[in-house]
C-alpha cells in the first residue's frame, strides 16, 4: 500500500509528449491558476456583453 501512495506522489500533474518535445509539470503554481481563471472569466464576461 505504501508503494501506491509513493507512486502517486511522483506522478506529474501534466505531461505532454509531442515528437521530440517532452514537457512535464510536477506542480502548477497558484499564481498561474489564478491568472488563467481571471483571464477566462474576464474574457467570458467581455464576450457575452457584446
PQR file with spaces between the fields and no chain letter, atoms N, CA, C, O and H, PARSE charges and radii, in Angstrom:
ATOM       1  N    UNK     1       0.823   -1.194    0.000 -0.4000 1.5000
ATOM       2  CA   UNK     1       0.000    0.000    0.000 -0.0000 2.0000
ATOM       3  C    UNK     1       0.870    1.263    0.000  0.5500 1.7000
ATOM       4  O    UNK     1       0.515    2.255   -0.637 -0.5500 1.4000
ATOM       5  N    UNK     2       1.974    1.234    0.690 -0.4000 1.5000
ATOM       6  CA   UNK     2       2.860    2.387    0.718 -0.0000 2.0000
ATOM       7  C    UNK     2       3.423    2.695   -0.659  0.5500 1.7000
ATOM       8  O    UNK     2       3.642    3.857   -0.999 -0.5500 1.4000
ATOM       9  H    UNK     2       2.262    0.428    1.207  0.4000 1.0000
ATOM      10  N    UNK     3       3.659    1.650   -1.456 -0.4000 1.5000
ATOM      11  CA   UNK     3       4.227    1.844   -2.786 -0.0000 2.0000
ATOM      12  C    UNK     3       3.255    2.604   -3.679  0.5500 1.7000
ATOM      13  O    UNK     3       3.676    3.463   -4.454 -0.5500 1.4000
ATOM      14  H    UNK     3       3.481    0.706   -1.180  0.4000 1.0000
ATOM      15  N    UNK     4       1.954    2.300   -3.585 -0.4000 1.5000
ATOM      16  CA   UNK     4       0.957    3.016   -4.396 -0.0000 2.0000
ATOM      17  C    UNK     4       0.914    4.494   -4.042  0.5500 1.7000
ATOM      18  O    UNK     4       0.855    5.340   -4.934 -0.5500 1.4000
ATOM      19  H    UNK     4       1.612    1.602   -2.955  0.4000 1.0000
ATOM      20  N    UNK     5       0.942    4.815   -2.773 -0.4000 1.5000
ATOM      21  CA   UNK     5       0.922    6.212   -2.336 -0.0000 2.0000
ATOM      22  C    UNK     5       2.191    6.907   -2.806  0.5500 1.7000
ATOM      23  O    UNK     5       2.143    8.055   -3.247 -0.5500 1.4000
ATOM      24  H    UNK     5       0.990    4.128   -2.047  0.4000 1.0000
ATOM      25  N    UNK     6       3.324    6.221   -2.716 -0.4000 1.5000
ATOM      26  CA   UNK     6       4.589    6.801   -3.145 -0.0000 2.0000
ATOM      27  C    UNK     6       4.595    7.037   -4.655  0.5500 1.7000
ATOM      28  O    UNK     6       5.088    8.069   -5.110 -0.5500 1.4000
ATOM      29  H    UNK     6       3.363    5.288   -2.358  0.4000 1.0000
ATOM      30  N    UNK     7       4.053    6.096   -5.442 -0.4000 1.5000
ATOM      31  CA   UNK     7       3.984    6.260   -6.891 -0.0000 2.0000
ATOM      32  C    UNK     7       3.085    7.432   -7.276  0.5500 1.7000
ATOM      33  O    UNK     7       3.388    8.157   -8.223 -0.5500 1.4000
ATOM      34  H    UNK     7       3.653    5.258   -5.072  0.4000 1.0000
ATOM      35  N    UNK     8       1.990    7.623   -6.557 -0.4000 1.5000
ATOM      36  CA   UNK     8       1.062    8.706   -6.863 -0.0000 2.0000
ATOM      37  C    UNK     8       1.725   10.064   -6.647  0.5500 1.7000
ATOM      38  O    UNK     8       1.451   11.007   -7.390 -0.5500 1.4000
ATOM      39  H    UNK     8       1.743    7.034   -5.787  0.4000 1.0000
ATOM      40  N    UNK     9       2.578   10.175   -5.657 -0.4000 1.5000
ATOM      41  CA   UNK     9       3.245   11.439   -5.373 -0.0000 2.0000
ATOM      42  C    UNK     9       4.263   11.797   -6.443  0.5500 1.7000
ATOM      43  O    UNK     9       4.500   12.979   -6.694 -0.5500 1.4000
ATOM      44  H    UNK     9       2.801    9.409   -5.054  0.4000 1.0000
ATOM      45  N    UNK    10       4.868   10.802   -7.078 -0.4000 1.5000
ATOM      46  CA   UNK    10       5.902   11.082   -8.060 -0.0000 2.0000
ATOM      47  C    UNK    10       5.339   11.304   -9.457  0.5500 1.7000
ATOM      48  O    UNK    10       6.070   11.749  -10.342 -0.5500 1.4000
ATOM      49  H    UNK    10       4.676    9.843   -6.874  0.4000 1.0000
ATOM      50  N    UNK    11       4.073   11.009   -9.680 -0.4000 1.5000
ATOM      51  CA   UNK    11       3.486   11.219  -10.993 -0.0000 2.0000
ATOM      52  C    UNK    11       3.286   12.705  -11.247  0.5500 1.7000
ATOM      53  O    UNK    11       2.836   13.425  -10.356 -0.5500 1.4000
ATOM      54  H    UNK    11       3.480   10.647   -8.962  0.4000 1.0000
ATOM      55  N    UNK    12       3.613   13.181  -12.454 -0.4000 1.5000
ATOM      56  CA   UNK    12       3.419   14.600  -12.759 -0.0000 2.0000
ATOM      57  C    UNK    12       1.941   14.927  -12.913  0.5500 1.7000
ATOM      58  O    UNK    12       1.134   14.057  -13.242 -0.5500 1.4000
ATOM      59  H    UNK    12       3.979   12.596  -13.178  0.4000 1.0000
ATOM      60  N    UNK    13       1.596   16.176  -12.675 -0.4000 1.5000
ATOM      61  CA   UNK    13       0.217   16.619  -12.855 -0.0000 2.0000
ATOM      62  C    UNK    13      -0.104   16.823  -14.320  0.5500 1.7000
ATOM      63  O    UNK    13      -1.256   16.679  -14.728 -0.5500 1.4000
ATOM      64  H    UNK    13       2.251   16.883  -12.407  0.4000 1.0000
ATOM      65  N    UNK    14       0.906   17.159  -15.124 -0.4000 1.5000
ATOM      66  CA   UNK    14       0.697   17.388  -16.553 -0.0000 2.0000
ATOM      67  C    UNK    14       1.913   16.888  -17.301  0.5500 1.7000
ATOM      68  O    UNK    14       3.047   17.203  -16.941 -0.5500 1.4000
ATOM      69  H    UNK    14       1.843   17.276  -14.793  0.4000 1.0000
ATOM      70  N    UNK    15       1.676   16.105  -18.346 -0.4000 1.5000
ATOM      71  CA   UNK    15       2.779   15.600  -19.152 -0.0000 2.0000
ATOM      72  C    UNK    15       2.366   15.671  -20.614  0.5500 1.7000
ATOM      73  O    UNK    15       1.299   15.187  -20.992 -0.5500 1.4000
ATOM      74  H    UNK    15       0.755   15.849  -18.639  0.4000 1.0000
ATOM      75  N    UNK    16       3.220   16.277  -21.433 -0.4000 1.5000
ATOM      76  CA   UNK    16       2.952   16.441  -22.859 -0.0000 2.0000
ATOM      77  C    UNK    16       4.131   15.892  -23.643  0.5500 1.7000
ATOM      78  O    UNK    16       5.271   16.320  -23.459 -0.5500 1.4000
ATOM      79  H    UNK    16       4.087   16.670  -21.126  0.4000 1.0000
ATOM      80  N    UNK    17       3.843   14.942  -24.517 -0.4000 1.5000
ATOM      81  CA   UNK    17       4.876   14.384  -25.392 -0.0000 2.0000
ATOM      82  C    UNK    17       4.410   14.554  -26.823  0.5500 1.7000
ATOM      83  O    UNK    17       3.358   14.051  -27.219 -0.5500 1.4000
ATOM      84  H    UNK    17       2.917   14.595  -24.666  0.4000 1.0000
ATOM      85  N    UNK    18       5.208   15.270  -27.588 -0.4000 1.5000
ATOM      86  CA   UNK    18       4.884   15.531  -28.989 -0.0000 2.0000
ATOM      87  C    UNK    18       6.173   15.459  -29.792  0.5500 1.7000
ATOM      88  O    UNK    18       6.939   16.422  -29.832 -0.5500 1.4000
ATOM      89  H    UNK    18       6.062   15.679  -27.266  0.4000 1.0000
ATOM      90  N    UNK    19       6.411   14.330  -30.423 -0.4000 1.5000
ATOM      91  CA   UNK    19       7.662   14.153  -31.159 -0.0000 2.0000
ATOM      92  C    UNK    19       8.845   14.208  -30.213  0.5500 1.7000
ATOM      93  O    UNK    19       8.917   13.436  -29.257 -0.5500 1.4000
ATOM      94  H    UNK    19       5.789   13.548  -30.390  0.4000 1.0000
ATOM      95  N    UNK    20       9.773   15.116  -30.473 -0.4000 1.5000
ATOM      96  CA   UNK    20      10.937   15.273  -29.619 -0.0000 2.0000
ATOM      97  C    UNK    20      10.701   16.162  -28.416  0.5500 1.7000
ATOM      98  O    UNK    20      11.567   16.271  -27.548 -0.5500 1.4000
ATOM      99  H    UNK    20       9.715   15.743  -31.249  0.4000 1.0000
ATOM     100  N    UNK    21       9.524   16.811  -28.350 -0.4000 1.5000
ATOM     101  CA   UNK    21       9.201   17.712  -27.240 -0.0000 2.0000
ATOM     102  C    UNK    21       8.597   16.919  -26.090  0.5500 1.7000
ATOM     103  O    UNK    21       7.657   16.148  -26.287 -0.5500 1.4000
ATOM     104  H    UNK    21       8.820   16.723  -29.055  0.4000 1.0000
ATOM     105  N    UNK    22       9.123   17.103  -24.915 -0.4000 1.5000
ATOM     106  CA   UNK    22       8.611   16.426  -23.727 -0.0000 2.0000
ATOM     107  C    UNK    22       8.533   17.449  -22.603  0.5500 1.7000
ATOM     108  O    UNK    22       9.559   17.890  -22.083 -0.5500 1.4000
ATOM     109  H    UNK    22       9.886   17.729  -24.755  0.4000 1.0000
ATOM     110  N    UNK    23       7.310   17.827  -22.229 -0.4000 1.5000
ATOM     111  CA   UNK    23       7.091   18.825  -21.182 -0.0000 2.0000
ATOM     112  C    UNK    23       6.425   18.139  -19.997  0.5500 1.7000
ATOM     113  O    UNK    23       5.411   17.459  -20.155 -0.5500 1.4000
ATOM     114  H    UNK    23       6.477   17.470  -22.651  0.4000 1.0000
ATOM     115  N    UNK    24       6.998   18.319  -18.809 -0.4000 1.5000
ATOM     116  CA   UNK    24       6.448   17.729  -17.591 -0.0000 2.0000
ATOM     117  C    UNK    24       6.300   18.830  -16.558  0.5500 1.7000
ATOM     118  O    UNK    24       7.248   19.567  -16.289 -0.5500 1.4000
ATOM     119  H    UNK    24       7.822   18.871  -18.681  0.4000 1.0000
ATOM     120  N    UNK    25       5.117   18.944  -15.981 -0.4000 1.5000
ATOM     121  CA   UNK    25       4.870   19.904  -14.905 -0.0000 2.0000
ATOM     122  C    UNK    25       4.542   19.104  -13.652  0.5500 1.7000
ATOM     123  O    UNK    25       3.543   18.385  -13.610 -0.5500 1.4000
ATOM     124  H    UNK    25       4.346   18.346  -16.200  0.4000 1.0000
ATOM     125  N    UNK    26       5.375   19.229  -12.644 -0.4000 1.5000
ATOM     126  CA   UNK    26       5.176   18.493  -11.397 -0.0000 2.0000
ATOM     127  C    UNK    26       4.062   19.105  -10.551  0.5500 1.7000
ATOM     128  O    UNK    26       3.267   18.388   -9.942 -0.5500 1.4000
ATOM     129  H    UNK    26       6.186   19.813  -12.679  0.4000 1.0000
ATOM     130  N    UNK    27       4.012   20.445  -10.520 -0.4000 1.5000
ATOM     131  CA   UNK    27       3.019   21.128   -9.696 -0.0000 2.0000
ATOM     132  C    UNK    27       2.716   22.470  -10.332  0.5500 1.7000
ATOM     133  O    UNK    27       3.630   23.222  -10.670 -0.5500 1.4000
ATOM     134  H    UNK    27       4.658   21.027  -11.015  0.4000 1.0000
ATOM     135  N    UNK    28       1.431   22.775  -10.498 -0.4000 1.5000
ATOM     136  CA   UNK    28       1.042   24.057  -11.073 -0.0000 2.0000
ATOM     137  C    UNK    28       1.158   25.147  -10.005  0.5500 1.7000
ATOM     138  O    UNK    28       0.661   24.971   -8.892 -0.5500 1.4000
ATOM     139  H    UNK    28       0.688   22.164  -10.223  0.4000 1.0000
ATOM     140  N    UNK    29       1.812   26.278  -10.329 -0.4000 1.5000
ATOM     141  CA   UNK    29       1.887   27.369   -9.356 -0.0000 2.0000
ATOM     142  C    UNK    29       0.512   28.020   -9.162  0.5500 1.7000
ATOM     143  O    UNK    29      -0.270   28.138  -10.105 -0.5500 1.4000
ATOM     144  H    UNK    29       2.215   26.422  -11.232  0.4000 1.0000
ATOM     145  N    UNK    30       0.242   28.429   -7.950 -0.4000 1.5000
ATOM     146  CA   UNK    30      -1.055   29.032   -7.619 -0.0000 2.0000
ATOM     147  C    UNK    30      -1.281   30.303   -8.428  0.5500 1.7000
ATOM     148  O    UNK    30      -2.400   30.553   -8.876 -0.5500 1.4000
ATOM     149  H    UNK    30       0.878   28.333   -7.185  0.4000 1.0000
ATOM     150  N    UNK    31      -0.236   31.112   -8.624 -0.4000 1.5000
ATOM     151  CA   UNK    31      -0.392   32.363   -9.363 -0.0000 2.0000
ATOM     152  C    UNK    31      -0.798   32.088  -10.814  0.5500 1.7000
ATOM     153  O    UNK    31      -1.531   32.883  -11.402 -0.5500 1.4000
ATOM     154  H    UNK    31       0.673   30.908   -8.260  0.4000 1.0000
ATOM     155  N    UNK    32      -0.342   30.994  -11.395 -0.4000 1.5000
ATOM     156  CA   UNK    32      -0.714   30.673  -12.769 -0.0000 2.0000
ATOM     157  C    UNK    32      -2.182   30.267  -12.865  0.5500 1.7000
ATOM     158  O    UNK    32      -2.878   30.679  -13.793 -0.5500 1.4000
ATOM     159  H    UNK    32       0.253   30.348  -10.917  0.4000 1.0000
ATOM     160  N    UNK    33      -2.651   29.475  -11.928 -0.4000 1.5000
ATOM     161  CA   UNK    33      -4.063   29.071  -11.903 -0.0000 2.0000
ATOM     162  C    UNK    33      -4.949   30.300  -11.714  0.5500 1.7000
ATOM     163  O    UNK    33      -5.984   30.422  -12.369 -0.5500 1.4000
ATOM     164  H    UNK    33      -2.085   29.140  -11.174  0.4000 1.0000
ATOM     165  N    UNK    34      -4.552   31.210  -10.822 -0.4000 1.5000
ATOM     166  CA   UNK    34      -5.310   32.436  -10.585 -0.0000 2.0000
ATOM     167  C    UNK    34      -5.356   33.301  -11.834  0.5500 1.7000
ATOM     168  O    UNK    34      -6.410   33.834  -12.180 -0.5500 1.4000
ATOM     169  H    UNK    34      -3.712   31.111  -10.290  0.4000 1.0000
ATOM     170  N    UNK    35      -4.236   33.447  -12.507 -0.4000 1.5000
ATOM     171  CA   UNK    35      -4.165   34.246  -13.725 -0.0000 2.0000
ATOM     172  C    UNK    35      -5.055   33.675  -14.829  0.5500 1.7000
ATOM     173  O    UNK    35      -5.773   34.419  -15.497 -0.5500 1.4000
ATOM     174  H    UNK    35      -3.379   33.015  -12.226  0.4000 1.0000
ATOM     175  N    UNK    36      -5.007   32.368  -15.018 -0.4000 1.5000
ATOM     176  CA   UNK    36      -5.806   31.730  -16.078 -0.0000 2.0000
ATOM     177  C    UNK    36      -7.304   31.848  -15.782  0.5500 1.7000
ATOM     178  O    UNK    36      -8.081   32.159  -16.684 -0.5500 1.4000
ATOM     179  H    UNK    36      -4.424   31.763  -14.476  0.4000 1.0000
ATOM     180  N    UNK    37      -7.718   31.609  -14.546 -0.4000 1.5000
ATOM     181  CA   UNK    37      -9.143   31.707  -14.220 -0.0000 2.0000
ATOM     182  C    UNK    37      -9.646   33.142  -14.311  0.5500 1.7000
ATOM     183  O    UNK    37     -10.774   33.373  -14.746 -0.5500 1.4000
ATOM     184  H    UNK    37      -7.087   31.356  -13.813  0.4000 1.0000
ATOM     185  N    UNK    38      -8.827   34.107  -13.907 -0.4000 1.5000
ATOM     186  CA   UNK    38      -9.224   35.509  -14.019 -0.0000 2.0000
ATOM     187  C    UNK    38      -9.352   35.920  -15.481  0.5500 1.7000
ATOM     188  O    UNK    38     -10.317   36.585  -15.857 -0.5500 1.4000
ATOM     189  H    UNK    38      -7.910   33.919  -13.554  0.4000 1.0000
ATOM     190  N    UNK    39      -8.401   35.535  -16.292 -0.4000 1.5000
ATOM     191  CA   UNK    39      -8.448   35.869  -17.714 -0.0000 2.0000
ATOM     192  C    UNK    39      -9.641   35.203  -18.401  0.5500 1.7000
ATOM     193  O    UNK    39     -10.288   35.811  -19.253 -0.5500 1.4000
ATOM     194  H    UNK    39      -7.617   34.995  -15.986  0.4000 1.0000
ATOM     195  N    UNK    40      -9.928   33.971  -18.034 -0.4000 1.5000
ATOM     196  CA   UNK    40     -11.075   33.261  -18.622 -0.0000 2.0000
ATOM     197  C    UNK    40     -12.388   33.941  -18.243  0.5500 1.7000
ATOM     198  O    UNK    40     -13.265   34.129  -19.086 -0.5500 1.4000
ATOM     199  H    UNK    40      -9.403   33.476  -17.342  0.4000 1.0000
ATOM     200  N    UNK    41     -12.516   34.306  -16.973 -0.4000 1.5000
ATOM     201  CA   UNK    41     -13.740   34.975  -16.520 -0.0000 2.0000
ATOM     202  C    UNK    41     -13.913   36.341  -17.165  0.5500 1.7000
ATOM     203  O    UNK    41     -15.021   36.707  -17.558 -0.5500 1.4000
ATOM     204  H    UNK    41     -11.804   34.153  -16.288  0.4000 1.0000
ATOM     205  N    UNK    42     -12.837   37.090  -17.274 -0.4000 1.5000
ATOM     206  CA   UNK    42     -12.894   38.401  -17.910 -0.0000 2.0000
ATOM     207  C    UNK    42     -13.225   38.278  -19.388  0.5500 1.7000
ATOM     208  O    UNK    42     -14.032   39.042  -19.918 -0.5500 1.4000
ATOM     209  H    UNK    42     -11.938   36.792  -16.955  0.4000 1.0000
ATOM     210  N    UNK    43     -12.602   37.319  -20.046 -0.4000 1.5000
ATOM     211  CA   UNK    43     -12.884   37.091  -21.468 -0.0000 2.0000
ATOM     212  C    UNK    43     -14.316   36.651  -21.705  0.5500 1.7000
ATOM     213  O    UNK    43     -14.950   37.088  -22.665 -0.5500 1.4000
ATOM     214  H    UNK    43     -11.946   36.698  -19.616  0.4000 1.0000
ATOM     215  N    UNK    44     -14.831   35.790  -20.840 -0.4000 1.5000
ATOM     216  CA   UNK    44     -16.222   35.332  -20.979 -0.0000 2.0000
ATOM     217  C    UNK    44     -17.192   36.488  -20.747  0.5500 1.7000
ATOM     218  O    UNK    44     -18.186   36.615  -21.462 -0.5500 1.4000
ATOM     219  H    UNK    44     -14.316   35.434  -20.060  0.4000 1.0000
ATOM     220  N    UNK    45     -16.913   37.330  -19.754 -0.4000 1.5000
ATOM     221  CA   UNK    45     -17.780   38.484  -19.482 -0.0000 2.0000
ATOM     222  C    UNK    45     -17.758   39.455  -20.662  0.5500 1.7000
ATOM     223  O    UNK    45     -18.799   39.984  -21.050 -0.5500 1.4000
ATOM     224  H    UNK    45     -16.106   37.228  -19.173  0.4000 1.0000
ATOM     225  N    UNK    46     -16.593   39.685  -21.222 -0.4000 1.5000
ATOM     226  CA   UNK    46     -16.484   40.583  -22.369 -0.0000 2.0000
ATOM     227  C    UNK    46     -17.211   40.000  -23.576  0.5500 1.7000
ATOM     228  O    UNK    46     -17.908   40.723  -24.288 -0.5500 1.4000
ATOM     229  H    UNK    46     -15.747   39.255  -20.907  0.4000 1.0000
ATOM     230  N    UNK    47     -17.055   38.699  -23.811 -0.4000 1.5000
ATOM     231  CA   UNK    47     -17.660   38.053  -24.974 -0.0000 2.0000
ATOM     232  C    UNK    47     -19.193   38.066  -24.884  0.5500 1.7000
ATOM     233  O    UNK    47     -19.868   38.301  -25.886 -0.5500 1.4000
ATOM     234  H    UNK    47     -16.489   38.112  -23.233  0.4000 1.0000
ATOM     235  N    UNK    48     -19.742   37.816  -23.691 -0.4000 1.5000
ATOM     236  CA   UNK    48     -21.194   37.767  -23.551 -0.0000 2.0000
ATOM     237  C    UNK    48     -21.823   39.155  -23.518  0.5500 1.7000
ATOM     238  O    UNK    48     -23.022   39.288  -23.762 -0.5500 1.4000
ATOM     239  H    UNK    48     -19.194   37.625  -22.877  0.4000 1.0000
ATOM     240  N    UNK    49     -21.046   40.183  -23.225 -0.4000 1.5000
ATOM     241  CA   UNK    49     -21.607   41.529  -23.151 -0.0000 2.0000
ATOM     242  C    UNK    49     -21.623   42.206  -24.530  0.5500 1.7000
ATOM     243  O    UNK    49     -22.153   43.309  -24.665 -0.5500 1.4000
ATOM     244  H    UNK    49     -20.071   40.075  -23.027  0.4000 1.0000
ATOM     245  N    UNK    50     -21.065   41.576  -25.523 -0.4000 1.5000
ATOM     246  CA   UNK    50     -21.014   42.188  -26.867 -0.0000 2.0000
ATOM     247  C    UNK    50     -22.355   42.237  -27.510  0.5500 1.7000
ATOM     248  O    UNK    50     -22.482   42.720  -28.635 -0.5500 1.4000
ATOM     249  H    UNK    50     -20.634   40.680  -25.413  0.4000 1.0000
